[in-house]
Structures are given as C-alpha cells and as structure tokens.
Amino acid sequence: MFWYTFARWDLPEELDVASAGLVKVLGDRLRWEPKAACTALAEFYGRTPA
C-alpha cells in the first residue's frame, strides 16, 4: 500500500476534510492531528499513529 499525501498545508481547514492527506492541519498551520485514514493505515502496518 502506498499513500502519497501526508498533509495539505495549502488548504483552509474546511477544505482539508476532503483532501487525501492522512492528517488534519490545525488552525495555526504548525500542528496536525491524525485523520481516520491515518489510523487505518497505521493498523494495516501494525503501528499506532503518533
């Protein structure tokens, strides 16, 4: 399995919901939190997300 996008730093928060990024970029653009896809990918590879 290959995932090509970690985060979409260029999108406003309301559009990031629909992006292919594995994490949600938070309002200050310096922090992020895992999306459901991040958790699913981590479980697939047997790890927990940061």
C-alpha positions as CSV (number, residue, x, y, z in Angstrom):
1,M,0.0,0.0,0.0
2,F,1.3,3.5,-0.9
3,W,0.0,6.8,0.3
4,Y,1.2,9.9,-1.4
5,T,-0.1,12.8,0.8
6,F,0.7,13.3,4.5
7,A,-0.9,16.8,4.8
8,R,-2.4,19.6,2.7
9,W,-0.8,22.6,4.3
10,D,-2.1,24.8,1.5
11,L,-5.9,24.2,2.1
12,P,-8.1,26.1,4.5
13,E,-9.3,23.9,7.4
14,E,-12.8,23.5,6.0
15,L,-11.5,22.1,2.7
16,D,-8.8,19.8,4.3
17,V,-11.7,17.5,5.3
18,A,-12.0,16.3,1.7
19,S,-8.3,16.2,0.9
20,A,-6.3,13.0,0.5
21,G,-4.0,13.9,3.4
22,L,-3.5,11.5,6.3
23,V,-3.6,14.2,8.9
24,K,-5.8,17.3,9.6
25,V,-3.7,20.5,9.7
26,L,-4.9,22.6,12.6
27,G,-5.6,26.4,12.5
28,D,-2.1,27.6,13.3
29,R,-0.7,25.5,10.5
30,L,2.0,24.3,12.8
31,R,0.2,21.4,14.3
32,W,-1.7,18.4,13.0
33,E,-3.8,15.5,14.2
34,P,-4.4,12.1,12.6
35,K,-7.5,11.5,10.4
36,A,-9.3,8.2,10.3
37,A,-7.2,7.2,7.2
38,C,-4.0,7.7,9.2
39,T,-5.3,5.3,11.9
40,A,-6.4,2.8,9.2
41,L,-3.0,2.9,7.5
42,A,-1.2,2.5,10.9
43,E,-3.3,-0.5,11.8
44,F,-2.6,-2.0,8.4
45,Y,1.1,-1.8,9.1
46,G,0.7,-2.8,12.7
47,R,1.5,0.5,14.4
48,T,-0.4,3.3,16.2
49,P,-0.3,6.8,14.8
50,A,1.7,9.5,16.6
